[in-house]
Amino acid sequence: MSRIHEALKKAEQDRAATQGSTIQPAFSSATVLEVPPLPEAAVATMQPPISLGSTPAFSGVYSLDELLARCPQQE
């Protein structure tokens, strides 16, 4: 596949050289779309992402020992 690509590229360069023009790519460049900014109300309510490397902090009324005591015990 690369040989075909190189041959097409060389033919394009040769054609441009004989015509006396600059080399134009045979493909179109991607169109970049502008993204509208977020409203300030949306930005104010956004939460930061949770880091995967850390344990999330729980803010409950129970401690770890109380939660473990409430779990059913299996033998």
C-alpha positions, 0 to 999 in steps of 0.5 A: 500500500505504501508503494502505491501511495509513494507512486501517487505522491511522486506523480503528483509532484511531477505533475506540479513541476511540469505545470509550474505550480505549487503542490496541492494535496489530493485530499481536503483538510478537515474542517475545524468547527468552533465550539460555543462556550458554555454558559456561566451557569453551567460552568458554576455547577460543574464538578471536578472529575474524580481521580481514579487513583484515589479513594473517594471521601464519604461524608456520611453519619456512619464510620467504617466500624459502624458500617462493618458492624451492620453488615451480615456476618457469614461463617 
